[in-house]
């Protein structure tokens, strides 16, 4: 017995996209993560996988727990923004993927042109 054809449900949305607040761009930009651990100031070199006005997905060599507050420095401009790690980092072959969110949206922090929204 054949099953009835289902109507096209439209484009598939990956988890997280339905709640994305600003346009995301895949770009590799060098950044430095600055934070304090056990009273010591620590700086970790990293780079972005994707960026938006609300934060970025970072790849670093060090794992940091969700909720960690840090300053993210854009190495191209020297600008810093306070942010926090919003979900547990994930280990990948390239390094540890760390999702960070700025304390408040920062349009222009990345100094790139975002594509227009559809």
N, C-alpha and C positions, 0 to 999 in steps of 0.2 A: 504494500500500500504506500503510495507516494504521500509525502508530507506537503502541506501547503507552503507556497513560497512566502517568505517573510519580507515585509517592506524594508527598504534600505534605512537603517537607523542613523545614517549620516556618518561623518568622520569619527573614527575611533579616538577617544581621549585617554591618554595615559594617566595613571594616578598622579595627582598633584597639579596637573594642568588645569583642571576645572576650577581650581582656586588660585591660580597664578594671578598676581596683582599687577604685574608689569611685564612688558616684553622681555624675553630672554634672548641673549646672543651668545653663541658658542665662540669663545675667543680665549686664547692663551695669553695671559698677562702676568708678569712676575709681581708677586706680592710678598710682604713679610707679615707674619703673625706676631704680635707683641702681647705678652701676658705675664702675670706674676704667679709663681708657684713656690710655695713654702718660703715666701719672703724674697725670692730672687726674681729679677726681671729677666725674662727669656724671650729671645727672638728666633723665629723659625722661618727659613726661606721656603716659599711655596709658589704655586702658580694657579691660575684659574682655569676651569674647564668651561664655565658659562657664567655670565654676569647679568644682572638687571638692576633697576633702581633700588631694590630692596635688599640686595646682597649678592652672593655668589656661591658657586660650587668650587671648592678649593682642593688641590691635590698637594699633600705634604708628606714628609717622611715620618712624621710623629703623629700618634693617635692621641686625641684629646677628647674628654668626655662631653656628651651633650650638656648644654647649660653653661659651659665655660664662657666667660666674658673675656673679650680680647679687643685689641685695636688692630685693624686691618690697614696696612700701608700699601698704597699703590706705588710701586717702585718707579713707574714712568713719571709720575707727577710729584711724589713725596707726600701726597695727601694721606691723612689718616682718618679713619672713622671707627667709632666704637661699635662692636657687634657682639653676637653670641652664637654659639653652635646650637642649631635648632633641633637636630636629630642625631642619633648615634652615628659616628663616622663608619665608613665601609672600606674594608681592605680590597684593593684591586691590584692587578699586576703593575700598574703605573705608580701606585702609592696609596696613601690613605685619603679617601674622598671625604671632605668635611663640608657640610652645608652650613653657611653662615648667613645671618640676617642682621642688617644694620638696625640700630635702635630706632631710627626713623628713616623713611625713604630719602635717598640722596640723588636726585636727578643731576646728571653731569659728573658724578664721581669718576666714572670710567673714561670720560672724554672720548666717547664714540657715538656714532649716530645709530640709533635703534631703528629697525624697520618699522614702517607704519603698521598699526593694528588693522586687522581685516574688518 
